[in-house]
Amino acid sequence: MNWFSEYSLFLAETATVVIAILAVLIFILSQRRKSATVAGRLSVKDISQEYEQVKDDMLMSSMDELEAKLFMKDLKKQKKLEKKQAKLAAKQKKKQVKKQEKSDEHSTPVNTTKLAESHTDQQVKPKLFVLSFNGSMDAHEVEELRQEITAVLAVIKPEDKVVVKLESPGGVVHGYGLAASQLLRFRQRDIPFTAVVDKVAASGGYMMACTASKIVAAPFAIVGSIGVVAQIPNFNRLLKKHDVDIELQTAGAYKRTLTMFGENTEEGRQKFKQELEETHLLFKDFVKEYRPNVDIEQVATGEHWFATQAKDKGLVDEISTSDDFILSHLKTHKIIAVSYQRRQKLSEKISKNVVKSVEKLFFRQGNGL
């Protein structure tokens, strides 16, 4: 009997361990499946407190011990009062909604949501939504920008503002054309927004910036480069030297103008140049439409300028950094940072890092658009 009871106990312990392991494995697999279905994650963060904390720390650093204690005491009182006012506002809103619902039981229905929103608006600061775009050559970051703009448009109110922190030396035409079109969604809804450039918004980056109602740039930020460039290596002579033939078949006279391996013709070169000129003309017309005060023929030479120089040419409206611009709204607005993180595969992360490294190594002013 002792042997049987010990064996039964062993089986029970083993079964318990196996069940526990299986439960853990099932949980992990379910979480992986769940995360695999999520394309990305939207992050909305109130960064007003971060700026306020920096300001308070700087003020306290210049005070002696007694002044610092009094300052902290007053600060606590102020925060306590703000919380009390917020609670009172919430209670008043709730009472007003209930009162309206009772009075409207036998009358025409009223949209209580709008009523609540209008009451809340009287108590809460307007918002300054902060978006960031750090563009690469192919402008694949446009997907994240699209999600962020969609989220802001879903909740923005007439008194709110939008600022987009831009950084890009430019890149492929279609990529930056789409990125600029995404920003134009604000204009299409009559929502003014500000583009702030701390480092560089050239070529396609500037095309994005000029869609803004106002362009603010740091003194040494690079802007402009309103031009188009294309560069294609040709290995035809090398291949001929080693008796390698390249055969290219096309349907359509200009299906392929310049190639990397075939022998390029003067006709193909002229057609390719014509296409560049047409793209440049579209770029110029785009800038002229949204920056009508700019002398487009003077600035559309492919040159770039520092922001202090660009301001004289009308390419920039104000000289300031993004931090100073945000700080100037701290008293009047609630600062909300909006960012969308797309779920990436390991291969995408590796390729993204490689591309960024190559871009830094071979950075050229005004690449592509």
C-alpha positions in Angstrom: 0.0 0.0 0.0 2.9 2.4 0.8 4.3 1.8 -2.6 1.0 2.5 -4.3 0.3 5.7 -2.4 3.9 6.9 -3.1 3.4 6.1 -6.8 0.0 7.9 -6.9 1.6 10.9 -5.2 4.4 10.9 -7.8 1.9 10.8 -10.7 -0.1 13.7 -9.2 3.0 15.8 -8.8 4.2 15.0 -12.4 0.7 15.8 -13.8 0.7 19.1 -11.9 4.1 20.1 -13.3 3.1 19.1 -16.9 -0.2 21.0 -16.6 1.5 24.1 -15.3 4.1 24.0 -18.2 1.3 23.5 -20.7 -0.7 26.4 -19.2 2.4 28.7 -19.5 3.0 27.6 -23.1 -0.6 28.2 -24.1 -0.5 31.7 -22.5 2.7 32.6 -24.3 1.3 31.4 -27.7 -2.0 33.2 -27.2 -0.1 36.4 -26.3 2.1 36.0 -29.4 -1.0 35.5 -31.6 -2.6 38.5 -30.0 0.4 40.8 -30.6 0.8 39.5 -34.1 -2.7 40.9 -35.0 -1.8 44.3 -33.7 -0.3 46.5 -36.4 1.0 49.1 -34.0 0.3 51.1 -30.9 -0.7 54.8 -30.6 0.9 56.7 -27.7 -0.7 59.9 -26.4 1.2 61.6 -23.6 0.7 64.8 -21.7 4.2 66.3 -21.6 3.1 69.6 -20.0 4.1 68.3 -16.6 7.6 67.4 -17.9 8.2 71.0 -19.0 6.6 72.4 -15.8 9.0 70.1 -13.7 12.0 71.4 -15.6 10.9 75.0 -15.0 10.3 74.4 -11.3 13.7 72.6 -10.9 15.4 75.6 -12.5 13.6 78.1 -10.3 14.5 76.1 -7.1 18.1 75.8 -8.1 18.5 79.6 -7.8 16.8 79.7 -4.4 18.2 79.3 -0.9 16.8 76.6 1.5 14.1 78.8 3.0 12.9 80.2 -0.4 12.8 76.6 -1.8 10.6 75.4 1.1 8.2 78.3 0.7 8.1 77.7 -3.1 7.3 74.0 -2.6 4.6 74.9 -0.1 3.0 77.4 -2.5 3.3 74.9 -5.4 1.5 72.1 -3.4 -1.3 74.6 -2.6 -1.6 75.5 -6.2 -1.8 71.9 -7.4 -4.3 71.1 -4.6 -6.4 74.0 -5.8 -6.2 72.9 -9.4 -7.4 69.4 -8.5 -10.3 70.8 -6.4 -11.3 73.1 -9.3 -11.2 70.1 -11.7 -13.4 68.0 -9.4 -15.9 70.9 -9.0 -16.0 71.3 -12.8 -16.7 67.6 -13.3 -19.5 67.7 -10.7 -21.1 70.7 -12.3 -20.9 69.1 -15.7 -22.6 66.0 -14.3 -25.4 68.0 -12.7 -26.0 70.1 -15.8 -26.3 67.0 -18.0 -28.7 65.3 -15.6 -30.8 68.5 -15.3 -30.9 68.8 -19.1 -31.9 65.2 -19.5 -34.8 65.6 -17.0 -36.1 68.8 -18.6 -35.9 67.2 -22.1 -37.9 64.0 -21.2 -41.0 65.4 -22.8 -39.4 67.7 -25.3 -37.1 67.6 -28.4 -34.0 65.4 -27.6 -30.8 67.3 -27.1 -27.3 66.0 -27.8 -26.0 65.8 -24.2 -22.5 64.8 -25.4 -22.1 68.2 -27.1 -23.5 69.9 -24.0 -21.0 68.2 -21.8 -18.1 69.0 -24.2 -19.1 72.7 -24.4 -19.2 73.0 -20.6 -15.9 71.2 -20.2 -14.2 73.4 -22.8 -14.9 76.4 -20.5 -12.8 74.7 -17.7 -10.0 73.0 -19.6 -7.0 74.5 -21.4 -6.9 74.1 -25.2 -4.4 71.5 -26.5 -1.2 71.8 -28.5 -0.7 68.4 -30.3 3.0 67.7 -31.0 3.8 65.3 -33.8 7.3 64.3 -35.0 8.6 63.1 -38.4 12.2 62.0 -38.9 12.2 61.0 -42.5 14.5 58.6 -44.3 15.2 58.3 -48.1 12.1 56.3 -48.9 9.9 58.2 -46.4 8.5 54.9 -45.0 7.7 56.8 -41.8 4.7 58.2 -43.6 2.7 55.3 -42.3 3.3 56.4 -38.7 2.5 60.0 -39.6 -0.8 58.9 -41.2 -1.9 57.2 -38.1 -0.9 60.2 -35.9 -2.8 62.7 -38.1 -5.9 60.5 -38.2 -5.9 60.3 -34.4 -5.5 64.1 -34.0 -8.2 64.8 -36.5 -10.6 62.5 -34.6 -10.5 64.7 -31.5 -9.2 68.1 -32.3 -11.3 71.2 -31.5 -11.3 74.7 -33.0 -9.2 76.2 -30.2 -6.5 73.5 -30.3 -3.2 73.8 -32.2 -0.9 71.4 -34.0 2.9 71.5 -34.3 4.9 69.0 -36.4 8.6 68.6 -35.7 10.2 67.9 -39.1 13.6 66.5 -39.8 14.5 65.2 -43.3 17.1 65.8 -46.0 14.6 64.6 -48.6 14.3 61.4 -50.6 12.1 59.6 -53.2 9.5 61.7 -55.0 6.5 59.5 -54.4 7.3 58.9 -50.7 7.6 62.6 -49.8 4.7 63.5 -52.1 2.5 61.2 -49.9 4.0 62.6 -46.7 3.1 66.2 -47.8 -0.4 65.0 -48.8 -0.9 63.6 -45.3 0.0 67.0 -43.8 -2.4 68.7 -46.2 -5.2 66.9 -44.4 -5.0 69.6 -41.7 -5.4 72.3 -44.3 -8.3 70.6 -45.9 -10.1 70.8 -42.6 -9.1 74.4 -42.0 -6.8 73.5 -39.1 -3.7 75.7 -39.0 -0.5 73.9 -38.0 3.1 74.9 -37.5 6.2 73.0 -38.9 9.3 73.3 -36.7 12.7 72.5 -38.1 15.6 72.0 -35.6 18.2 70.5 -38.0 17.2 70.0 -41.6 14.1 70.1 -43.8 15.5 70.2 -47.3 14.1 69.1 -50.7 11.3 66.7 -49.9 11.5 67.7 -46.3 10.9 71.3 -47.2 8.0 70.3 -49.5 6.4 68.8 -46.3 7.2 72.0 -44.3 5.7 74.4 -46.9 2.2 72.8 -46.3 2.2 74.4 -42.9 0.5 77.7 -42.0 3.8 78.7 -40.4 7.4 77.5 -40.6 9.6 77.9 -37.6 13.3 76.9 -37.8 16.4 77.0 -35.5 19.1 79.5 -36.6 21.4 77.0 -38.3 18.7 74.6 -39.6 19.1 73.7 -43.3 16.1 74.4 -45.5 15.4 74.8 -49.2 17.1 72.6 -51.8 14.1 73.0 -54.1 15.4 70.8 -56.9 15.4 67.2 -58.2 18.4 64.9 -58.7 18.9 61.4 -60.0 22.1 59.4 -60.3 22.5 56.0 -62.0 25.8 54.1 -62.4 26.4 52.3 -65.7 28.5 49.1 -66.0 28.1 48.6 -69.8 31.7 49.2 -70.8 33.0 46.9 -67.9 30.6 44.1 -69.0 31.7 44.5 -72.7 35.3 44.3 -71.6 34.6 40.9 -70.1 32.4 39.7 -73.0 29.2 39.9 -71.1 26.1 40.8 -73.2 23.0 42.5 -71.8 19.8 42.1 -73.6 16.9 44.4 -72.7 13.5 44.0 -74.3 10.8 46.7 -73.8 7.3 47.5 -75.2 7.0 51.3 -75.4 9.6 53.8 -76.7 10.4 55.2 -73.3 9.7 52.2 -71.0 13.4 52.4 -70.1 15.4 55.5 -70.7 18.6 55.0 -68.8 19.8 51.6 -67.6 22.6 50.3 -65.3 23.9 47.6 -67.6 22.8 48.4 -71.2 24.2 51.0 -73.5 22.5 54.3 -72.9 21.5 56.5 -75.9 21.4 60.3 -76.2 17.7 60.0 -76.9 17.2 58.2 -73.6 19.3 60.8 -71.7 17.2 63.6 -73.1 14.0 61.9 -72.1 15.3 61.2 -68.6 16.3 64.8 -68.2 12.9 65.9 -69.5 11.2 63.8 -66.8 13.4 65.5 -64.1 12.5 68.9 -65.4 8.8 68.0 -65.2 9.2 66.8 -61.7 11.0 70.0 -60.8 8.2 72.0 -62.3 5.6 70.2 -60.1 7.8 70.8 -57.1 8.1 74.5 -57.8 4.3 74.8 -58.4 3.6 73.0 -55.1 5.9 75.4 -53.1 4.5 78.4 -54.9 0.9 77.4 -54.0 1.5 77.2 -50.3 4.3 79.9 -50.0 2.9 82.5 -52.5 5.2 85.3 -51.1 8.3 83.4 -52.2 10.1 84.3 -55.4 10.1 80.7 -56.7 12.5 81.3 -59.5 15.1 82.7 -57.1 14.9 79.9 -54.6 14.2 76.9 -56.8 17.8 76.5 -57.9 18.5 73.4 -55.8 20.5 75.5 -53.3 20.0 75.2 -49.5 20.2 77.9 -46.9 20.5 78.3 -43.1 17.3 79.4 -41.5 18.5 82.9 -40.8 19.2 83.3 -44.5 16.1 81.5 -45.6 13.9 83.9 -43.5 15.0 86.8 -45.7 13.9 84.8 -48.8 10.5 84.0 -47.3 11.2 80.2 -46.9 10.9 80.5 -43.1 8.6 82.7 -41.0 10.3 82.6 -37.6 13.6 81.7 -36.0 13.3 79.5 -32.9 13.8 76.0 -31.7 11.0 73.5 -31.1 11.6 73.6 -27.4 11.2 77.4 -27.2 8.1 77.2 -29.4 6.5 74.6 -27.1 7.5 76.5 -24.0 5.8 79.6 -25.3 2.5 77.7 -25.3 3.0 76.2 -21.8 0.8 78.7 -19.9 -2.0 78.7 -22.4 -2.1 75.1 -23.7 -2.0 71.5 -22.6 1.0 69.9 -24.4 0.1 66.5 -25.9 2.7 64.4 -27.6 1.2 61.9 -30.2 3.2 59.1 -31.6 2.5 55.8 -33.4 4.8 52.9 -33.1 4.4 50.3 -35.9 5.1 46.7 -35.0 8.3 45.7 -36.9 9.8 42.3 -37.6 13.4 41.7 -36.7 14.5 41.8 -40.3 12.8 45.2 -40.7 14.6 46.5 -37.6 18.0 45.3 -38.9 17.4 46.7 -42.5 16.2 50.0 -41.0 19.4 50.4 -39.0 21.6 49.5 -42.0 19.8 52.1 -44.2 20.2 54.8 -41.5 23.9 54.0 -41.3 24.3 54.2 -45.0 22.4 57.5 -45.1 24.6 59.0 -42.5 27.7 57.8 -44.4 26.7 59.0 -47.8 24.5 62.0 -46.8 24.2 64.5 -49.6 22.4 67.8 -49.5 19.1 67.6 -51.3 18.8 64.0 -52.3 16.0 63.2 -54.7 13.1 65.5 -54.0 
